[in-house]
Amino acid sequence: RQEDLKARGVGTDTAIEAAALAAAAANQAVLSRRQALQTAEARLTRAETRLIRQQINLSEAERNLADTSIYAGFSGTLSAVSAVQGGLVARNERLAQLVDATALEVSFRVSTRQYARLLGPDATLQPARVKVTMDLFGVDMVAQGNLSRESAVVGAGKTGRLLFARLDSASGFKPGDFVTVQIDEPRLEGVVLLPASAVDANQSVLLVGPEQRLRAQKVELLRTQGNDVIVSAAGVAGQQVVQMRSPLLGAGIKVKVQDAQNGAPAGPEMVSLTPERREELRAFVKANTKMPQAAKQRLLDQLEREKIPARMLRRLQSRMER
């Protein structure tokens, strides 16, 4: 424009020179802005590259964390822990034993004959109810459960069958406890309960026959139950049976029958304690750290009574003398 004005005689060389300088400055500004744009685009590219690298590092860290974390399928208490902080874990290394106190089983062995009585019509083990008892200083800790499974093999040098029962509530029980297991079998019909001393080795009993003379009677032994036996009622139902066998007794001997006096079974023997002895036993129970809290509280409650079972006192004394 300045050059056009000069051609028409209204412009000056100074104005043309100033316009040229302004155009050069504007071009330089455009170049600077383009260079700044390219620099910004380069920084953006570098930032995207750094972001990708950080994402890769995060992925590797997550993978390393997953490789160093072990999660069990259930919650419980750790035992026999071999892992240490900062240590390296080898493949298939056992780190600890995890015990779920709410899912305990009890294992016990029965004879083959007893095992056969626990089978159902389909020849499989039936989920019979079981009662598990652990004696703690004369106070029984009891849990209920069901038969759950059996061992697949008998085991070298073993006899009978190894059975397992799952406990409904195993409060106070720990793995390794020695317990007593009682199994509820199907009800027996047509049977008689006799003292074990009434049956001899030939599985026969002595009955009081005509003219008060003894006669031998073979019986079918079905069960043993503590100090008693359960036999088939065939041949002995309604008969008088000799409770205690003796070498002096035999078939054909005439006897005089004296019926056993009926009465309520005697309860457990109870003993009284002096205040000093009671306090000594109470302090011993409180100081015992191996006893479950529930069993400890039951013992303390019994020690508050005027009399305690003699069996419980004997067990406490035997533990105190160790």
C-alpha positions as CSV (number, residue, x, y, z in Angstrom):
1,R,0.0,0.0,0.0
2,Q,2.8,2.4,0.8
3,E,4.4,1.6,-2.5
4,D,1.1,2.3,-4.3
5,L,0.8,5.6,-2.5
6,K,4.4,6.5,-3.5
7,A,3.6,5.7,-7.2
8,R,0.7,8.1,-7.0
9,G,3.0,10.7,-5.5
10,V,1.5,10.8,-2.0
11,G,3.8,8.4,-0.3
12,T,7.4,8.6,1.0
13,D,10.4,6.3,1.2
14,T,10.3,6.5,5.0
15,A,6.8,5.1,5.1
16,I,7.7,2.3,2.7
17,E,10.7,1.4,4.9
18,A,8.6,1.4,8.0
19,A,6.0,-0.8,6.5
20,A,8.6,-3.2,5.3
21,L,10.1,-3.4,8.8
22,A,6.6,-4.0,10.2
23,A,6.0,-6.8,7.7
24,A,9.4,-8.4,8.5
25,A,8.5,-8.2,12.3
26,A,5.1,-9.8,11.6
27,N,6.7,-12.7,9.6
28,Q,9.2,-13.2,12.5
29,A,6.4,-13.4,15.0
30,V,4.6,-16.0,12.9
31,L,7.8,-18.1,12.7
32,S,8.2,-17.8,16.5
33,R,4.6,-18.9,17.1
34,R,5.0,-21.8,14.7
35,Q,8.2,-22.8,16.5
36,A,6.5,-22.5,19.9
37,L,3.6,-24.7,18.6
38,Q,6.1,-27.4,17.4
39,T,7.8,-27.2,20.8
40,A,4.5,-27.7,22.6
41,E,3.6,-30.6,20.3
42,A,7.0,-32.2,21.1
43,R,6.4,-31.8,24.8
44,L,2.9,-33.4,24.4
45,T,4.5,-36.3,22.6
46,R,7.1,-36.7,25.3
47,A,4.4,-36.5,28.0
48,E,2.3,-39.2,26.3
49,T,5.4,-41.4,26.1
50,R,6.1,-40.9,29.8
51,L,2.5,-41.7,30.6
52,I,2.7,-44.9,28.7
53,R,5.9,-45.8,30.5
54,Q,4.3,-45.1,33.9
55,Q,1.3,-47.3,33.0
56,I,3.7,-50.1,32.1
57,N,5.5,-49.6,35.4
58,L,2.2,-49.7,37.2
59,S,1.2,-52.9,35.4
60,E,4.5,-54.5,36.3
61,A,4.1,-53.4,40.0
62,E,0.6,-54.9,40.1
63,R,1.9,-58.1,38.6
64,N,4.7,-58.3,41.1
65,L,2.3,-57.6,44.0
66,A,0.0,-60.4,42.7
67,D,3.0,-62.7,42.6
68,T,4.0,-61.9,46.2
69,S,0.4,-62.1,47.7
70,I,-1.2,-65.4,48.7
71,Y,-4.9,-65.6,49.6
72,A,-6.6,-68.6,51.1
73,G,-10.0,-69.7,50.2
74,F,-11.3,-69.3,53.8
75,S,-10.4,-67.3,57.0
76,G,-8.8,-68.9,60.0
77,T,-5.8,-68.9,62.4
78,L,-2.2,-69.4,61.2
79,S,-0.1,-72.1,62.7
80,A,3.4,-73.4,62.0
81,V,4.4,-70.2,60.1
82,S,7.7,-70.5,58.3
83,A,7.5,-67.3,56.2
84,V,9.6,-64.3,57.3
85,Q,9.5,-60.6,56.2
86,G,11.8,-60.1,53.3
87,G,12.4,-63.8,52.7
88,L,12.2,-65.5,49.3
89,V,9.5,-68.2,48.8
90,A,10.4,-71.2,46.7
91,R,8.0,-73.0,44.5
92,N,5.7,-75.4,46.4
93,E,7.1,-74.2,49.8
94,R,4.7,-74.6,52.7
95,L,4.3,-71.2,54.4
96,A,1.9,-72.0,57.2
97,Q,-1.0,-74.1,58.3
98,L,-4.4,-72.3,58.3
99,V,-7.0,-73.6,60.7
100,D,-10.7,-72.7,60.5
101,A,-12.0,-73.2,64.0
102,T,-15.6,-73.2,62.7
103,A,-15.0,-76.2,60.3
104,L,-13.3,-78.9,62.4
105,E,-13.6,-82.6,61.9
106,V,-12.9,-85.5,64.3
107,S,-11.3,-88.7,63.1
108,F,-11.7,-92.0,64.8
109,R,-11.3,-95.7,64.1
110,V,-14.0,-98.3,64.5
111,S,-14.0,-102.1,64.0
112,T,-15.1,-103.6,60.8
113,R,-18.2,-105.0,62.5
114,Q,-19.1,-101.6,63.9
115,Y,-18.5,-100.0,60.5
116,A,-20.9,-102.4,58.9
117,R,-23.7,-101.3,61.3
118,L,-23.3,-97.7,60.1
119,L,-24.0,-98.6,56.5
120,G,-27.3,-97.9,54.9
121,P,-29.3,-100.0,52.5
122,D,-27.2,-98.7,49.6
123,A,-24.0,-99.9,51.3
124,T,-22.8,-96.3,51.9
125,L,-21.9,-94.6,55.1
126,Q,-25.0,-92.9,56.7
127,P,-24.7,-89.4,58.2
128,A,-25.4,-90.5,61.7
129,R,-25.3,-88.0,64.6
130,V,-22.2,-88.1,66.8
131,K,-21.4,-86.7,70.2
132,V,-17.8,-85.6,70.9
133,T,-16.7,-85.2,74.5
134,M,-13.4,-83.9,75.9
135,D,-12.7,-84.2,79.6
136,L,-11.2,-81.0,81.1
137,F,-10.5,-81.4,84.8
138,G,-13.7,-83.3,85.3
139,V,-15.8,-80.9,83.3
140,D,-16.9,-82.3,79.9
141,M,-16.7,-80.1,76.8
142,V,-19.3,-81.4,74.3
143,A,-19.9,-80.9,70.6
144,Q,-22.4,-82.4,68.2
145,G,-21.8,-83.4,64.6
146,N,-22.5,-85.8,61.8
147,L,-20.5,-88.6,60.1
148,S,-19.2,-87.1,56.9
149,R,-16.8,-89.5,55.2
150,E,-14.5,-92.4,55.6
151,S,-10.9,-93.1,54.6
152,A,-10.4,-94.7,51.2
153,V,-7.8,-97.2,52.5
154,V,-7.3,-99.1,55.8
155,G,-3.7,-98.2,56.2
156,A,-0.6,-100.3,56.7
157,G,-0.7,-102.3,59.9
158,K,-4.2,-101.0,60.7
159,T,-7.5,-102.7,61.2
160,G,-11.1,-101.5,61.0
161,R,-12.2,-98.3,59.3
162,L,-11.1,-94.7,59.8
163,L,-14.2,-92.4,59.9
164,F,-14.5,-88.6,60.0
165,A,-17.3,-86.6,61.5
166,R,-17.9,-82.9,60.9
167,L,-18.7,-80.9,64.0
168,D,-21.6,-78.4,64.0
169,S,-20.0,-76.1,66.6
170,A,-16.5,-76.8,67.8
171,S,-16.2,-74.0,70.3
172,G,-13.2,-74.7,72.6
173,F,-11.9,-77.6,70.5
174,K,-8.5,-77.5,68.8
175,P,-6.8,-79.7,66.2
176,G,-4.9,-82.5,68.1
177,D,-7.3,-82.8,71.0
178,F,-8.0,-86.3,72.3
179,V,-11.8,-86.8,72.5
180,T,-14.4,-89.5,73.1
181,V,-16.8,-90.1,70.2
182,Q,-20.3,-91.6,70.7
183,I,-22.4,-92.5,67.6
184,D,-26.2,-92.7,67.5
185,E,-27.0,-96.0,65.8
186,P,-30.4,-97.0,64.4
187,R,-32.8,-98.1,67.1
188,L,-32.8,-101.8,67.9
189,E,-36.0,-103.7,68.4
190,G,-36.6,-106.9,70.3
191,V,-33.4,-106.7,72.4
192,V,-32.4,-107.0,76.1
193,L,-29.8,-105.1,78.0
194,L,-27.7,-107.2,80.3
195,P,-24.6,-106.7,82.4
196,A,-21.5,-107.9,80.5
197,S,-20.7,-110.2,83.4
198,A,-23.9,-112.2,82.6
199,V,-22.5,-113.5,79.2
200,D,-19.7,-116.0,79.1
201,A,-17.1,-116.5,76.3
202,N,-19.5,-118.9,74.5
203,Q,-22.1,-116.2,74.3
204,S,-24.5,-117.9,76.7
205,V,-26.3,-116.9,79.8
206,L,-27.7,-118.8,82.8
207,L,-31.5,-118.7,83.3
208,V,-33.5,-119.7,86.3
209,G,-35.6,-122.6,85.0
210,P,-38.2,-124.9,86.6
211,E,-37.7,-125.9,90.2
212,Q,-35.2,-123.0,90.6
213,R,-32.5,-124.8,88.6
214,L,-30.1,-123.0,86.3
215,R,-30.1,-123.7,82.6
216,A,-27.8,-122.4,79.9
217,Q,-29.2,-120.4,77.0
218,K,-27.3,-119.2,73.9
219,V,-27.8,-115.6,73.0
220,E,-27.0,-113.4,70.1
221,L,-24.7,-110.6,71.1
222,L,-25.6,-107.5,69.2
223,R,-23.8,-104.6,70.9
224,T,-21.4,-103.8,73.7
225,Q,-22.3,-100.6,75.6
226,G,-19.9,-99.7,78.4
227,N,-20.2,-102.4,81.1
228,D,-23.4,-103.8,79.5
229,V,-24.2,-105.9,76.5
230,I,-27.3,-105.8,74.2
231,V,-28.5,-109.3,73.1
232,S,-31.4,-110.5,71.2
233,A,-34.5,-111.0,73.3
234,A,-35.2,-114.4,71.8
235,G,-35.1,-117.1,74.5
236,V,-34.4,-114.6,77.4
237,A,-37.4,-112.2,77.3
238,G,-39.3,-112.5,80.6
239,Q,-36.7,-114.8,82.1
240,Q,-34.6,-114.4,85.2
241,V,-30.9,-114.1,84.2
242,V,-27.9,-114.5,86.5
243,Q,-26.2,-111.2,86.4
244,M,-22.8,-112.2,87.7
245,R,-21.3,-115.5,86.4
246,S,-19.1,-117.6,88.7
247,P,-17.1,-120.8,88.3
248,L,-19.4,-122.2,91.0
249,L,-22.5,-121.7,88.8
250,G,-23.5,-124.0,86.0
251,A,-26.5,-125.7,84.3
252,G,-28.6,-127.9,86.7
253,I,-27.6,-126.2,89.9
254,K,-30.5,-125.3,92.2
255,V,-30.4,-121.7,93.4
256,K,-32.4,-119.4,95.6
257,V,-33.3,-116.2,93.7
258,Q,-32.8,-112.8,95.4
259,D,-33.9,-110.0,93.1
260,A,-31.7,-107.0,93.0
261,Q,-33.1,-104.0,94.9
262,N,-34.4,-101.4,92.7
263,G,-33.4,-97.8,93.3
264,A,-32.3,-94.7,91.6
265,P,-28.7,-94.8,90.4
266,A,-26.2,-93.1,92.7
267,G,-25.1,-89.7,91.5
268,P,-21.5,-88.6,91.3
269,E,-19.5,-88.5,94.5
270,M,-19.4,-84.9,95.9
271,V,-16.9,-83.4,98.3
272,S,-16.7,-80.2,100.4
273,L,-13.8,-77.8,100.3
274,T,-12.2,-75.6,102.9
275,P,-12.1,-71.9,101.9
276,E,-8.3,-72.0,101.6
277,R,-8.4,-75.1,99.3
278,R,-11.2,-73.5,97.3
279,E,-9.1,-70.4,96.7
280,E,-6.1,-72.4,95.8
281,L,-8.0,-74.3,93.2
282,R,-9.6,-71.1,91.8
283,A,-6.2,-69.5,91.5
284,F,-4.8,-72.5,89.6
285,V,-7.7,-72.5,87.1
286,K,-7.3,-68.8,86.5
287,A,-3.6,-69.1,85.9
288,N,-4.0,-71.9,83.4
289,T,-3.4,-70.4,79.9
290,K,-3.9,-73.6,77.9
291,M,-7.6,-74.1,79.0
292,P,-10.3,-72.6,76.8
293,Q,-12.1,-69.7,78.3
294,A,-15.5,-71.4,78.2
295,A,-14.2,-74.5,80.1
296,K,-12.3,-72.3,82.6
297,Q,-15.5,-70.4,83.4
298,R,-17.5,-73.7,83.9
299,L,-14.8,-74.8,86.4
300,L,-14.9,-71.5,88.2
301,D,-18.7,-71.7,88.4
302,Q,-18.5,-75.2,89.9
303,L,-15.8,-74.1,92.4
304,E,-18.3,-71.5,93.7
305,R,-20.7,-74.3,94.8
306,E,-20.8,-75.8,98.3
307,K,-19.7,-79.2,97.0
308,I,-17.9,-80.2,93.8
309,P,-17.5,-83.6,92.1
310,A,-14.7,-85.7,93.6
311,R,-13.7,-86.7,90.1
312,M,-13.1,-83.1,89.2
313,L,-11.1,-82.5,92.4
314,R,-8.9,-85.5,91.7
315,R,-8.1,-84.3,88.2
316,L,-7.3,-80.8,89.4
317,Q,-5.0,-82.1,92.0
318,S,-3.2,-84.4,89.5
319,R,-2.6,-81.4,87.3
320,M,-1.4,-79.2,90.1
321,E,1.2,-81.9,91.1
322,R,2.8,-82.0,87.7
